[in-house]
């Protein structure tokens, strides 16, 4: 009798696993399909509505995605029929014991590195029935769903880098409005950002009615707070894009953040891009972090891109849109090794660029360059300089390109300047003499800084639970 009972229990889980996978696949399919209209809208916004190549590529991507979905559905139907043929009808609910302990293994051999298999049926979209719990399997399910959505963006590195970087930016803009000095309204990670503020331009393409991330949340994870979901989603992006999935923030993740419906004025607290004081004011003075934390968090610019139609700043911080899908220390290497020169001098969107043009546009903000170079007074006086004036192309042309900028090297901070500590930490993130593949100093510093930043002003946050009871 004991053997029959155990077999019945295991077969029950086999049937349930197929059903869960079908239900989850249906949710992700719906999310991707519904967000297709949003992708087409973005083509219009970017002035590409008449670009046949872009439209055809989008159509090709969606057709390919639907073909893969139909193939997966046929595979699962075959698997279910085999189970029925082998074991008869699905075992009845009266014959099954409670879900503990779960006899199935927690990891499959063919999983992606670092990805744990959700256990005990927790991946079903029923989280709203128990909003007071956030389990490890739910966290893993979010990671897997973010991967599926990102993987559906094919042959379009710009869109994919924007999507990945945008999720991290969404979570960051949610916590960067925190001000510990304001006891009445400190703000911080509360699932809210000021959609009308220019500092948040572009986030409406990440979190909107038909955006894939929001659809995923509303269809499957609405029992969680938006703030918790945004951080968990950003963690997923960081893990998936880090080299060999090395930066896994799961063990330090805490949940229990409370959402707010409105956060007027939060955009005014975000760092502006045109002043060297902004990093210090936001991260150190208001959030209470250290220079090392601020420098590590700025390394998040390695993901994603700026767009002139949103922020006015155009290009990637690293070499290509493909590189902008990798979370590593390249941001610091680019800052140190390339000759950066000012662009749009005297305008609101003044920033820095490098290279001759004609390829992928590059960008650094004043807040980036200020970590190493003492440029504030030069920018105010609209006097151009170049961060490296002794670098040349093979044809003998100075890599500063701009002749006026090439005549003056941007000064670095003196040993007595309080910002010299920021430069020291940038060097630390490089991981040793260049070139090298040592991301450990950056990953270690980022994990600590991200843990602090995503929990500022929060009391009674909880670690992930092993499992959640259904209610």
Buried (B, 14 or more C-beta within 10 A) or exposed (E): EEEEEEEBBEBBBBBBBBBBBBBBBBBBBBBBBBBBEBBBBBBEBBEBEEEEEBBEBBEEBBEEBEEEBEEBBEEBEEBBEEBEEEBEEBBEEEEBEEBEEBEBEEEEEEEEEBBBBBBBBBBBBBBEEBEEBBBBBBBBBBBBBBBBBBEBBBEBBBBBBBBBBBBBBBBBBBBBBBBEEEEEEBBBBBBBBBEEBEBBBBBBBBBBEBBBBBBBBEBBBBBBBBBBBBBBBBBBBBBBBBEEBBBBBBEBBBBBBEBBEEBEEBBEBBBBBBBBBBBBBBBBEBBBBBBBBBBBBBBBBBBBBBBBEBBBBBBBBBBBBBBBBBBBBBBBBBBBBBBBBBBBBEEEBBBBBBBEEEEBBBBBBBBBBBBBBBBBEBBEEEBBBBBBBEBEEEEEEBBBBBEBBBEBBBEBBEEEEEBBBBBEBBBBBBBEEEEEEEBEBBBEBBBBBBBBBBBBBBEEBEEBBEBBEEE
